[in-house]
Amino acid sequence: MATQHNTKFLLHKKDVVLVMPAEPTPSAVLSLSTIDNDYNIELLCQTLYVYQANISSYKSKNHDEIGKAQLQQEPALIVKEALSKALVHFYPLAGKLKRQADGRLQITCNGDGVPFLEATADCHLSSLNYFDGIDVETGKKFVFDWSTDSEYGYHPLVLQVTKFSCGGFTIGMGLSHSVCDGFGAALFFRTMSELAGGKTAPTVKPVWERERLVGKPSDQEQVPTFDKVSFAISPFIPTDKISHACFNLDSESIRKLKLDLVQECDHEIPKESFTTLEVLGAYVWRSRYRALNHNPDGKTMFCLAIGMRNFINPPLPAGYYGNAFVSGNVELLGRDLDHGPLSKVAKLIKESKRIASSNEYVCRTLNMLEKLNRQKMKIETYGASLVLTDWRQLGLLEEEDFGWKESVNMVPLPWNMFGYVDLCIFMPPCRINASMKGGVRILVALPEAAMNRFEEEMAALKIISDQH
């Protein structure tokens, strides 16, 4: 659960500066893909990356060397320089993004630069528990948005680096989801880290190629209709009182849940097996349905973001950093989700992944989404859908150290995507918490009136584990 931290601290922020690419970059106006143009994902996604102090670099140094090391160890300077170098390769991120009169997004690559804010906090990271379970209002102090009034649009990327009195620091990155998905954001972040570490070029060269993912709908292409009456209704929605929470599930609880679901399928041949994503996705979907007190005769949907870089023919290049995912969907009546075997729900999620993992499915999705974009439609399911995205395989905690060697946490701050309450994120555990090795953090947002019941459902999962 998110916890309210009582630590008092002063945060000193310098003026925002624009960080330019370190070398001249191409001037161009670039179009984006069909997925990039989706109205549902046009928002700035704020994520906080947490780094412990690098104590080892001060060992075995005399006083003169320590002074020099301290200068070299200023995180804002290191990140700023790495950002400038990275923008040579990711030069569209130094431009401006704007939706044109025809509804299409464009990036004007003009080398304007990336808004960069340097800050200091007079407390230790440990006093904030390295932002593990941090409350949203505290987390928001370490990221920022930079509104601009320009004929070319707005900045697709902003960064804030905050140094703490312990020597640790955070990087608050705001990145337009219209330009990068999670994989693309990780590729950019990895490039910054590599260049900060002394490499002269990124290991994976970024490529644009957004034309690869542009749908070509025919007149016969069917646009999905969303009948509000058929969707499950919650007495708690709509509301402006939203509660955000992060739940830790350890590896043993996950193992026992998998075992329970496999045992439900004991009579089946061949034997069934489930992934962590499938069993937790099913459990969280059902828990959310119960917490929202949806009506049993309404439809509820599970929508899983599935990366498709290798599903299309030919596959996308390794350096493609645009949005490259489709949605694997499951639809159930509320009563079937609530009272049916959870193993059946997990099997439906497994099947949705299989169906979505084909070139034909990707092409159909692109064509349908292109038609929706042309009609300037946003999908609304009125709280009846769970949209799940899995960040556990992005590798950010394992690789991106900026020379500090101790990247310990990654915290996405709430995004107003699908009205907050539909989105759920699976994340790797904070590395400070050794008991969570192999576990999963689950980030959810729900109406305040529904959160207590959701907490009970998640606590029940731990009880099930303890009973085995």
PyMOL commands that set and color helices and strands:
alter all, ss='L'
color gray80, all
select helices_A, chain A and resi 39-41+56-58+63-72+75-89+91-94+125-131+136-142+182-196+210-213+228-230+251-264+276-292+334-339+342-356+359-374+396-399+434-436+448-467
alter helices_A, ss='H'
color red, helices_A
select strands_A, chain A and resi 11-13+17-19+28-31+44-51+96-99+105-109+114-121+157-164+169-176+242-249+299-307+325-333+385-390+407-412+423-427+440-447
alter strands_A, ss='S'
color yellow, strands_A
deselect
rebuild
show_as cartoon
